[in-house]
Amino acid sequence: MVVIAAFKSSRPEYKGAIKWFGAAQQRGTVLVLTAVQVVICAVWLSTASPTPHKNTHYIRSIIVYECAIGSVAGFSLLLGYIGLLAAVSFFLAFLARNLPDSFNEAKF
């Protein structure tokens, strides 16, 4: 996000954009997004956590242990949030595809 904002700030309509991407804002974004995931996991695990389940219906002579998800809604919410983060990352990579070829973030 910072690299995209730095290159876009040269345009007149994006002049104030770079002030929103300082070091404190970057750390805050990471902490907030991680905290949201931790809260979703904590609520899901505290309300209806996954448990081992004995499946004797598959093969009668063998007991197969399976993971019972617990709350399908909690699991779906967690996967949906991870999917949202992946979609945002993909979108930012899509925006960064037009950066100059001379820019190399790993150069220094």
N, C-alpha and C positions, 0 to 999 in steps of 0.2 A: 504494500500500500504506500509505503514511504517513497519508494522509487517512482511509482506511477505519479504520485502527487508532486514530486520534485520536477519531473519532466513536464507535467501538465501546468505547473505554476508559471511557466513562461508565457502562457496565454493570458490575455486580459481577464477573461471570465473566471479564471481559477487563481487569481492573485492571493486570496486569503486562505487557500486550501492547505498550504504547507504548515500553517500554525496549528492545525489539528493533528499533526503527525510527529510530535516530539517524542523524546525517549520516555517521558512519563506516560504519555498517551498510549504508546506501544505496550509498555508493561501493564498498564491498566486494562487494555483490551484483552491481552492474554490472560490476565488474572480473572477478569469477569467471565470470559468465555469458558475458562477452565472451572470456575466456581459453579457456573450453570450446570456443567456436566457432572460435577461432583454432587450437586444437590439432586439432580435427576437420579443418579446412581444410588445415593443414600436413601431417598424416598422409596425407590423401587426395592432395594434390598431390605429395608426395614419393614415395609408393608407386606410384601409377598416375594420372598427371595427364592431363587432356584433351589431345588432339592433333588437329591438322587431318588430315582424311582425304579423299583424292580419290575422288569417286564418279563413275565413268564408266559405271555401269550404268543410271542414270536416263535420260540422253540420250547416245547414243554420240558425237555430234559436239561435245559441250560437257563440260568437266570442272567438276564442282560440288564445291566444298570444303565439307565438313561437319565438325562438331565431334564427334569420338569421345569419349565420356564418360570412358573409361578404366576406372575401377573403379565399377561400378554400385552396389556396397555402400557405398562412400564417399560417392557422390553421394546415395544414399537416406538415409544417416545424417545428412548435412548438411541435407537438406530436412526430414527428420523432426525434427531439433533446432529448426530455424526454425519448423516447425509447432507444436512443443511450446511455444516462447516465445509464439507467437501465441495459442495456446489459453489459456495462463496470463494473458496480457493481456486476453483476452476475459472470462475468469472474474473477474478483478479489476474490470473495467468493469461486469460484471453485479452484483457485490457493491456497487459504488458507485452503482448506479442509485437507491437509496433514500436518498441523502444529502438533507439539507434543501435546499429551493429557494433559501434565502437564502445558501447557501454558494457563493462564486464564487472559484475558485483564482486567477484572473487579475485579481482586483479590485485588488491592490496591486502 
